[in-house]
Structure formats: structure tokens, C-alpha cells
């Protein structure tokens, strides 16, 4: 006699891991959620943008698009350094615009489960620019919140500076 299988059992729902693009600034490992990343390119010449907020290096032309370049080091209080030919630009999009971030190097994409992620409020309430932390076997990675990279005032000034372009 054949054994019957119950078809009423709920199938196990697999948790889909979040994918993070990991990059380095000095010795600090940082990440962005992969869906906001459009592409990664080698650094190109950055054209200064008069009247732009201090946080903006300037603009670059990437495949015909003029994109503002954000000074991530300044935003996060890291020591300033000259942009090197080995640096990379991470082209991302926020709800309002596309921007480029200058990073030392992109190290790859990692997958994190919900158990490996801690939201910023769970660490320190009102932690600026940080959306959370990924707890991986090889250490912690800060996950940045792109929607807070530019203040409202900086966003308005950037719009004004880019309007003639």
C-alpha cells in the first residue's frame, strides 16, 4: 500500500536575503542596498560646480548624463584625501535624483538575512546617514541611508547650481 502525502501542509517560506554593495573608505567597510545602485565606474575627471553645497565635489558626465558627485568623506567626517585614479564612482539613485559617490574601492556584493541586519534605531536613535549595520562573519558593515545624504537645504542649493546644466 502506498503512503499518502498530506498536501495541506504549508510550504516553508524561504527568507530572501538582502543584497548589499560593499565598498571601502579608508579601513571602514560601508554598504548600500543593491537596488539603489545603478552602476560602478572608474573615477573620471570631476568638474567643479559653482554655488554647489560644500558636500558636492562637482559633476561628472557618465554616458551623456551630468551627475553630481557627493563627497562621502566630508559627509561622514572622515579625513579628506585627494581623489586617486584607483578610486571608483558608485552611481546611485535616490527618490529625487541620481548621484555619484567617490569610494576607495568596491569590494563586492554580499547577501544578508534579516538576522544579520540591525536597524540604526536599535543601535543609536537618530544616527545620521546610517540605515543599519550588517553583522557578518568577517565583521560589521555600516549601511548608509541615501535619502539623508543631502539635507533639504543642500538639495535645494544643488538644484539651483545644476539648473544651468
N, C-alpha and C positions, 0 to 999 in steps of 0.2 A: 504494500500500500504506500503510495507517495505521500510525503509530508506536505501539508499545505502551508503556504506563507501568508501571513496576515498583511494585507495591503492597506490597512487602516493606520499603520504606524506613521508618524510624521517623519519626513526625511530630515536628517541632520543638516542644519543650515551652516554652511561654511562662511566664516567671517572673512570678508575681503580685506586684505591688508592695504593700508595707505602707502602710496609710493612717494618718496621724498628725493629731491635732487640735493645732494650733499656737496658743499663747497667749503673752501678754507679761506680764512682771513687770518694771517699770521698762524698761530698754533690753534686757533679756535675753529672748531667744526660747526658749520651752520647748515640750515636746510630750508627749503621751500617746498610746499606741496607741488608735486609734479604737474597737476592740471593747469597751474598758473604760468608754467614755463613754456615759452614759445620756441626758443632755441638757445644754443650756446655757440658763441663765435669767438674767434681770436680778437684781442683788442685791436682797435683801429684808431686812427687819429681822431681826437675829440676836439671839436670846435667850440671855443668859449661862447657862452650865450650871455650877452649884456643884460643886466637887470634881472637875471635869474636869481632864485634864492641861493644862499650860501651852500646849501646841501647839494646843489647841482653842479657837476663838473663842466657840463656843456651839452652838446648834442653830437650824435653820430648819424651817418647815413648808412642804413642797413637795407640792402636790396631796394633802394629807392624810397625808403621810409625814414623820415627825420625823427629820431628818438632821443629824448632827454636821458642823460647819464647821471645817475644818483651816486653821490659819494657815500658809500656804505660805511666806510671807516669813520668819517665825521659823524654820521648819524649815531653810531654805536660807541663813540668816544674812544676809538682805537687810535694808536699812533699813526700819523699821516706818513705816507711814503709816496715817492714818485711812481707813476704808472710804468710798469715794465712791459716789454714786448711779450713776455711769457704770461701776462695776466689774461683773463678771459672776461667777456661780457656775457652776462646771463640776461637775455631778453625775456621780460615777463609782462603780464598784463594785469592791471588792477581793474576795478569796476569803472574807473574813469579814463584810464589811459594806458599806453604801452610805455615801459621804461626799461633802461638797461642798468644793470648793477655791475660795477667793476669788482671782480673777485680774484684772489691769487690763483686758484685752480679749482676746477670742478673735479671731484673725486669719484662721482658716480651716482647711481640711483640705488636706494635701499628700500626695502619693504618693512613696514612696522605694523604690528597688530595693535588693537586698542589697548591691550595690557601693557604695551611698551611705550605708550604715549601718556604724558601728564600735561593737562592744560595749564596755562600760565597762572590762572587764578588759584590753582591748587598749590602753587609754589610761593607766589608772592602777588597779592592783589595789586592791580594797576601797574603791572610790569610792562613798561612801554616797549612797543615794537615786537615783543615776543608772544607768539601764539601758544607755544608749548615747548616741551622737551621730549626728545625720543631717548629712551633708556635702552641702549643696545649693549651687546656683549662686550664690544670694544670701547665703550664709553658713552658719554652724553652728547647729544647734538641739539643745539638751540634751533627751534623752528620759528622763522620770522613771519610777522603779520604784515603783508604788503599794503593792506588798506590803511595802515598807520604810518607808513614810511614818510609821507608828506603831511604836514599839518594843513588845515583848511587854508590858512594864510599863505603857506608856501605853494599850495596848489593853485591859488588864485594868481600869485606872482608868476608862477611858471606858465600859466595860460597866457598872461599878458606878455611875457618875454617871448613866447613861441608864436604869438599871433601874426607877426610879420612873415613868418616862415611858410 
